[in-house]
């Protein structure tokens, strides 16, 4: 019976911690051999599904929705900042310091990197969301003070050539 924990563990894909927690509990409950195998298979399936979801290229769609929503959040923060900063827009740092955005916008957020570029007088801005890698998103997005989120003007970051710079629906 002492060889069963080792055999059950071979079914667990990338989950040695689960084996370490589950085995003492199962031993206390007096699991039989067939039950060990079923538990190993079930945990293996969960581990395999987790692995597949992490590698799924379709996951970028969730990140893309988040990127559009985050650009809309930036637009709202810019309008609020404009009203309290003598008609000037702010950088990401300005918006975070004013507590209009949280500091997660400084790094990669939902697979995208965000930047805000101001014109010389800070009377206009371009907020941009670019995928951190090809695995975290397919498209790039940007927005200007009209608050419309558009596909990137970079052809490699737009769905098709006809959609370059067009509003996201």
Buried (B, 14 or more C-beta within 10 A) or exposed (E): EEEBBEEBBEBBBEBEEBBEEBBEEBBEEEBEEEBBBBBBEEBBEBBEEEEEEEEEEEBBEBBBEBBBEBBBBBBEBBEBBBEEBEEBBBBBEBBBEBEBBEEEBEEBBBBBBBBBEBEEEBEEBBBBBBBBEEBBBBBBBBBBBEBBBBBBEEEEBBEEEEBBEBEBE
